[in-house]
Amino acid sequence: MIKKKFAIIIAQAVQHGDTFVPTVQAINGSHFADYITNPQNIHLSLPGYQVVAAEFWKVMQ
């Protein structure tokens, strides 16, 4: 289900000339449990949001 949602988001970004910032690989590292503390939902912890923000910052610079 999540892969399908990502595919839709990527397609919409491309269609509208926006930049899609991939963040899954940054989260799926050795600190995964620190970034997504509740596996029952997709909400990130503060360290998780900081990792995602760093990925956005790389694209913005």
Protein Blocks (a to p, Z undefined) as FASTA:
>chain_A
ZZmmmmmmmmmmmmnopacddfklmmmmmklmmmmmblkbmbdcfklmmmmmmmmmmmmZ
Z
